[in-house]
Amino acid sequence: MKGLKGILKPNRETVLQAIFKSSFLNLLSRGFGYLKQVAIAVLIGFSLDTDAFFLALGLLGLFLIFTDVFDSLGVPNLVRARQRSFEEFQNLAGVLLTFTTILAVVITLLAFILSPIVINIAFGYSESEKELLKEYFLLLIPYLFFSFFFHHFGAIHRSLRHFTVYFFGELLFSFFTFLLTTLGLLFTKNPKVLPIALDVSQFIATGYIVLVSRHYWEIKFYIDKTVKGMLKQFLQLLGVYSVFHLYALIDRVFASYLPHKSVSALSYGWMVAMIPRGIFKLENIVITSLSEVNASKEKVNFYVKRIFLLSLPFVVFIFVFAPYLVKLLFGYGAFSIVDMKLTVEATRFYVLGLPFIFLWRVFYRIFQIRENLSKMVLILLISLCLKLNILFFCKIANMLSLSYIALTTSYAYFFLFILSYSFFKKM
C-alpha cells in the first residue's frame, strides 16, 4: 500500500535513487517485453504476417517522431521554468498540453489519410503484401494517438524528478502488451492480435499517467520568448529524433527485398542487441542532471567515460554468445532453425553499435540543452546519406544481406557520436 501511494503521490527523487528505481522497473518492463516476444516466437514464429507487423511499426515511426520530441523538448524547458518559479512551470505545462492535443489530432489524421501512400515505401513487397501491410498500419493508429499524451505527461514528471511515475507507466504498458498478446495468440492464433494489444496497452498506460497528472490538466495558450524558442527547437528536434525511426524503417524496407522472415529477424536481432539499453535508460535520467548544469563539459565527460565502460562488456558478451542467447530466449515452439540463424546474424552486427547508441542518445540532448541543434541536423543528414548509399550499393551489387543492413546502422551511430563529440568540444 505504501509503494502504491508513492507512485500516485510522487516525491522528488535524486539521480542515484532514480537510477536504482528506474533500472528495477525497466528490468521488469524489459522482462515482460521479452516474454511478449517469446509468445510471438513460440506461438506463431516468423512469417509474412510478423514481417508486415514489424514493417508497419517502422512506417508508423514516421509519425511517432512527433511524440518522441517531448523527451527532449519538454524536460529541459520545464526544468528551467521550475527553477524560476512553480507558477511559470504550470503555465508552460499548460501550453505544452495544448500543443500536444493539437498535434495528436492532426498527426493521427495524417497517418490515416496517408496510409495508402506510406505503404508503397515497402519497395520489395507485392501488391497483395502491401495490402496486408496497410491492415497492420491502420490497426496501429490508436497506439500513435495515445502515445502523444503518455510522452507529454511523462516529460512533466521527469522534469519534477518524479522518475518512478514515468517508468511505472512504461511497466504497465509492457505488462499488458505481454498479457494481451499471449492470451490473444494462445486462443486465436491470429497475428492481428499484435497491433491490437499495443493499442489497448498504450490506452491503459496513458490512462494511468494522465490520472496521476491531474494537477497538470490545465490547457493554456500564449506566445512569449520561451514558447517561440520551443517551437524553433521542436522543428530542429524533428530532424534529430527522425534518426531512430528512419534507421529502423530503412533497415526493414531493404529487408523487404530479402526472403520472408528477414524483417522479423532484424526486429528480434535489434531487440536482443539493445537489451542493455532497455534496462539502463540512462538518457531519460541524465537529461535532468545535465539540464541543471547547462550540460557542462566536466559533467558530459563524466557521463561519456562511464557510459562507454558500462556498454563495452555487453558488446563482447552479446556478440560472442549470440547463438546461445537467441536459442535460450526464443528457441521453442514455432521458432524454427532458420528464424534462429537469421536472428543471430542480425544481433551480432547490431550490437557492435551499442556504445554509440547509448552515447548518441545522450549527446543530442546535450546539444538541445545548449540550444545548438542546427549542426546536429546536418550531421544526421550526412549519416543518413552514407547509410543509404552503402545499402543501395549492396542492392545493386547483389550483396544485400541481414549482416550488411545491421552493420550500416552500427556504423551510422558510430559516425553520429564521433562528429557530435567533436562539435561539442569546440562549443
C-alpha positions in Angstrom: 0.0 0.0 0.0 2.9 2.4 0.8 4.5 1.7 -2.5 1.3 2.4 -4.4 0.8 5.6 -2.5 4.3 6.7 -3.5 3.5 6.2 -7.2 0.2 8.0 -7.0 1.7 10.8 -4.9 5.2 11.0 -6.2 8.1 12.6 -4.3 11.2 14.3 -5.8 14.0 11.8 -6.4 17.8 12.2 -6.8 19.5 10.9 -9.9 21.0 8.0 -7.8 17.6 7.0 -6.5 16.1 7.2 -10.0 18.8 5.0 -11.5 18.1 2.3 -9.0 14.3 2.5 -9.1 14.1 3.0 -12.9 16.6 0.2 -13.6 14.5 -2.1 -11.5 11.2 -1.0 -13.2 13.0 -1.2 -16.6 14.2 -4.7 -15.8 10.6 -5.7 -15.2 9.4 -3.9 -18.3 12.0 -5.5 -20.5 11.2 -8.8 -18.9 7.6 -8.5 -19.9 8.7 -7.2 -23.3 10.9 -10.3 -23.7 8.1 -12.6 -22.7 5.9 -11.0 -25.3 8.4 -11.6 -28.0 8.8 -15.2 -26.7 5.0 -15.6 -27.0 5.1 -14.5 -30.7 8.1 -16.7 -31.5 6.7 -19.8 -29.7 3.1 -19.5 -30.7 3.3 -18.3 -34.4 7.0 -18.0 -35.3 8.3 -15.7 -38.1 6.1 -15.3 -41.1 4.8 -12.7 -43.7 2.4 -11.5 -41.1 5.0 -10.8 -38.5 7.1 -9.1 -41.2 4.2 -6.9 -42.1 3.6 -6.1 -38.4 7.2 -5.0 -37.7 7.4 -3.1 -41.0 4.1 -1.4 -40.2 5.7 -0.3 -36.8 8.6 1.1 -38.8 6.3 3.1 -41.0 4.4 4.3 -38.0 7.7 5.6 -36.7 7.5 8.4 -39.3 4.6 9.8 -37.2 5.9 8.7 -33.8 8.8 11.1 -34.3 6.4 13.8 -33.2 5.7 12.0 -29.9 9.4 11.4 -29.1 10.2 15.0 -29.4 8.7 15.6 -25.9 11.5 13.6 -24.3 14.0 16.3 -25.2 11.8 19.4 -25.8 9.7 19.3 -22.6 12.2 18.3 -19.9 14.9 21.0 -20.2 12.4 23.8 -20.7 10.2 22.6 -17.9 13.3 22.3 -15.6 14.3 25.9 -16.3 10.7 27.1 -15.7 10.6 25.2 -12.4 13.9 26.7 -11.3 12.4 30.2 -11.9 9.0 29.6 -10.2 6.4 26.9 -9.9 3.8 29.2 -11.4 5.9 29.6 -14.6 6.3 25.8 -14.6 2.5 25.3 -14.5 1.9 27.9 -17.3 4.4 26.2 -19.6 3.0 22.7 -18.8 -0.4 24.1 -19.9 0.9 25.4 -23.2 2.6 22.1 -23.9 -0.7 20.2 -23.2 -2.4 22.5 -25.7 0.3 21.8 -28.3 0.2 18.1 -27.5 -3.6 17.9 -28.0 -3.5 19.7 -31.4 -0.5 17.7 -32.6 -2.1 14.3 -31.5 -5.3 15.0 -33.5 -3.5 16.4 -36.6 -0.8 13.7 -36.8 -3.2 10.8 -36.2 -5.5 12.1 -39.0 -2.5 12.5 -41.3 -1.4 8.9 -40.6 -4.8 7.6 -41.5 -5.2 9.7 -44.7 -1.6 9.0 -45.9 -1.7 5.2 -45.2 -2.4 4.3 -48.9 0.8 6.2 -49.9 3.0 5.3 -47.0 2.7 1.5 -47.6 4.3 1.9 -51.0 7.7 2.6 -49.3 7.9 -1.2 -48.9 9.5 -1.5 -52.4 10.2 -5.2 -52.2 6.6 -6.1 -51.5 4.0 -7.2 -54.0 0.5 -5.6 -54.1 -1.1 -8.2 -52.0 1.7 -8.0 -49.4 1.3 -4.2 -49.4 -2.5 -4.6 -48.6 -1.6 -6.8 -45.7 0.9 -4.2 -44.5 -1.8 -1.5 -44.8 -4.1 -3.5 -42.5 -1.4 -3.7 -39.8 -0.6 0.0 -40.2 -4.2 1.1 -39.7 -4.6 -1.1 -36.7 -1.7 0.7 -35.0 -3.1 4.2 -35.3 -4.8 4.3 -31.8 -1.4 3.4 -30.4 0.0 6.5 -32.1 -2.7 8.8 -30.7 -2.3 7.8 -27.0 1.5 7.9 -27.3 1.3 11.7 -27.5 -0.2 12.1 -24.1 1.9 9.4 -22.5 5.1 11.2 -23.5 3.7 14.7 -22.6 2.9 13.8 -19.0 6.0 11.7 -18.7 8.1 14.7 -19.6 6.3 16.7 -16.9 7.0 14.1 -14.2 10.7 13.7 -15.2 11.2 17.4 -15.1 9.9 17.3 -11.5 12.2 14.4 -10.7 9.2 12.0 -10.4 11.1 9.4 -12.4 9.2 6.4 -10.9 5.9 7.7 -12.3 7.1 7.6 -15.9 8.9 4.3 -15.6 5.9 2.7 -13.8 3.8 3.8 -16.8 6.2 2.0 -19.1 5.9 -1.1 -16.9 2.1 -1.0 -17.2 2.4 -0.8 -21.0 4.9 -3.6 -21.2 2.9 -5.9 -18.8 -0.4 -5.5 -20.6 1.2 -5.8 -24.0 2.7 -9.2 -22.9 -0.6 -10.3 -21.3 -2.9 -9.4 -24.2 -0.5 -10.7 -26.9 0.0 -14.0 -25.1 -3.7 -14.6 -24.4 -4.8 -13.4 -27.9 -2.3 -15.6 -29.7 -3.0 -18.6 -27.4 -6.7 -18.5 -28.1 -6.9 -17.2 -31.7 -3.5 -17.7 -33.3 -4.4 -14.6 -35.3 -1.4 -12.2 -35.8 -3.8 -9.2 -35.9 -3.7 -9.5 -32.1 -0.2 -7.9 -32.1 -1.3 -4.3 -33.1 -4.5 -4.5 -31.0 -2.5 -5.5 -27.9 -0.3 -2.4 -28.4 -3.3 -0.1 -28.8 -5.1 -1.4 -25.6 -1.9 -1.4 -23.5 -1.0 2.2 -24.5 -4.5 3.3 -23.6 -4.1 1.7 -20.1 -0.6 3.2 -19.5 -1.7 6.6 -20.7 -4.8 6.5 -18.5 -2.6 5.9 -15.5 -0.2 8.7 -16.2 -3.0 11.1 -17.1 -4.7 10.3 -13.8 -1.6 10.8 -11.7 -1.1 14.1 -13.6 -4.5 15.5 -12.7 -2.9 18.7 -11.3 -1.5 19.5 -14.8 -4.6 19.1 -16.9 -5.0 22.8 -17.5 -4.8 24.0 -21.1 -3.3 27.4 -21.8 -2.1 29.3 -24.9 0.2 32.2 -25.1 3.3 33.2 -27.1 6.4 34.5 -25.4 10.2 34.2 -25.8 10.3 30.8 -24.2 7.4 29.4 -26.3 8.9 30.8 -29.5 12.2 29.2 -28.6 10.5 25.9 -28.0 8.7 26.0 -31.4 12.1 26.5 -33.0 13.6 23.6 -31.0 10.6 21.5 -32.0 11.4 21.8 -35.7 15.1 21.1 -35.1 14.3 18.1 -32.9 12.1 16.5 -35.5 15.3 16.0 -37.6 17.2 14.7 -34.6 14.5 12.3 -33.5 13.9 11.1 -37.0 17.2 9.2 -37.0 15.9 6.4 -34.8 12.8 5.8 -36.7 14.4 6.3 -40.1 17.2 3.9 -39.5 14.8 1.2 -38.3 12.5 1.9 -41.3 15.3 1.9 -43.8 16.6 -1.5 -42.4 13.1 -3.0 -42.7 12.4 -1.6 -46.2 15.7 -3.0 -47.6 14.9 -6.3 -45.8 11.7 -6.5 -47.8 13.9 -7.3 -50.8 15.2 -10.4 -48.8 13.2 -13.6 -48.2 10.3 -13.6 -45.8 11.2 -13.6 -42.1 14.0 -11.2 -42.7 12.1 -8.1 -41.3 11.1 -10.1 -38.2 14.7 -11.3 -37.7 16.0 -7.7 -37.9 13.4 -6.7 -35.3 14.3 -9.5 -33.0 18.1 -9.0 -33.5 17.8 -5.4 -32.6 15.8 -6.2 -29.5 18.4 -8.7 -28.3 21.3 -6.4 -29.0 19.6 -3.5 -27.2 18.7 -5.4 -24.1 21.3 -3.4 -22.0 20.0 -0.1 -23.3 16.5 -1.1 -22.5 17.4 -1.8 -18.9 19.7 1.2 -18.4 17.8 4.0 -20.0 20.4 6.5 -18.8 19.4 9.2 -21.2 16.0 9.6 -19.7 17.7 10.3 -16.3 20.8 12.2 -17.0 19.0 14.8 -19.1 17.6 16.3 -15.8 21.1 16.4 -14.2 22.7 17.8 -17.4 19.9 20.4 -17.7 20.6 21.7 -14.2 24.2 22.5 -15.1 23.6 23.5 -18.7 25.5 20.4 -19.9 28.9 21.4 -18.6 31.9 19.8 -20.2 33.0 18.2 -17.0 29.6 16.6 -16.4 29.4 15.4 -20.1 32.9 13.9 -20.0 32.0 12.2 -16.7 29.0 10.5 -18.3 30.8 9.7 -21.6 33.5 7.7 -19.9 31.2 5.8 -17.7 28.6 5.0 -20.4 31.3 3.7 -22.7 32.8 1.5 -20.0 29.4 0.2 -19.0 28.4 -0.8 -22.5 31.6 -2.4 -23.7 31.4 -5.7 -21.8 27.8 -6.1 -23.0 29.0 -5.8 -26.6 31.6 -8.5 -26.2 29.3 -10.8 -24.3 26.3 -10.5 -26.7 28.5 -10.8 -29.8 30.2 -14.0 -28.6 27.2 -15.7 -27.0 24.5 -14.5 -29.5 23.7 -18.1 -30.7 23.2 -19.3 -27.1 21.2 -16.1 -26.1 18.8 -16.4 -29.1 18.3 -20.1 -28.5 17.7 -19.6 -24.8 15.4 -16.6 -25.3 13.3 -17.8 -28.3 14.3 -21.3 -29.3 11.0 -23.0 -28.6 7.8 -24.0 -30.3 7.2 -22.4 -33.7 10.6 -20.6 -33.7 12.5 -22.5 -36.4 16.2 -23.1 -37.1 16.0 -20.6 -39.9 14.4 -18.0 -37.6 17.2 -18.5 -35.1 20.0 -18.3 -37.7 18.7 -15.0 -39.1 18.2 -13.5 -35.6 21.7 -14.4 -34.5 23.2 -12.8 -37.6 21.2 -9.5 -37.1 22.1 -9.5 -33.3 25.8 -9.7 -33.8 26.1 -6.8 -36.2 23.6 -4.6 -34.4 25.4 -4.9 -31.0 28.6 -3.5 -32.4 26.9 -0.1 -32.4 25.6 -0.4 -28.8 28.1 2.1 -27.1 27.5 4.7 -29.7 23.7 4.3 -29.5 24.0 4.9 -25.7 26.1 7.9 -26.2 24.2 9.4 -29.2 21.0 9.4 -27.2 22.8 11.5 -24.5 24.5 13.8 -27.0 21.6 15.0 -29.0 20.0 16.0 -25.7 23.2 17.9 -24.8 23.0 19.9 -28.0 19.3 20.6 -27.3 20.2 21.8 -23.8 22.9 24.1 -25.2 20.3 25.3 -27.8 22.6 24.4 -30.7 20.8 21.8 -32.7 21.4 23.1 -36.2 24.7 21.3 -36.5 23.1 18.1 -35.4 20.6 18.1 -38.2 23.5 18.4 -40.7 25.3 15.5 -39.1 22.1 13.4 -39.3 21.6 14.2 -43.0 25.2 13.2 -43.8 25.0 9.9 -41.8 21.6 9.1 -43.4 23.1 9.6 -46.9 26.1 7.4 -46.1 23.8 4.6 -44.8 21.5 4.8 -47.9 24.5 4.9 -50.3 26.0 1.8 -48.8 22.7 -0.1 -48.8 21.9 0.9 -52.4 25.4 -0.2 -53.5 24.8 -3.6 -51.8 21.5 -3.9 -53.5 22.9 -3.0 -57.0 25.9 -5.3 -56.4 23.6 -8.2 -55.3 25.4 -8.2 -51.9 22.4 -7.2 -49.7 22.1 -9.3 -46.6 20.9 -9.0 -43.0 24.5 -8.6 -41.8 25.2 -5.6 -44.1 21.9 -4.0 -43.2 22.6 -4.2 -39.5 26.2 -3.2 -39.8 25.3 0.0 -41.7 23.2 1.0 -38.7 26.1 0.4 -36.2 28.4 2.4 -38.4 26.0 5.2 -38.7 25.7 5.6 -34.9 29.5 5.5 -34.6 29.7 8.3 -37.1 27.0 10.3 -35.3 28.8 10.1 -32.0 32.2 11.0 -33.3 31.0 14.1 -35.1 28.8 15.1 -32.2 31.6 14.9 -29.7 33.9 16.8 -32.0 31.4 19.6 -32.3 30.7 19.6 -28.6 34.4 20.1 -27.7 34.5 23.2 -29.8 31.4 24.8 -28.2 
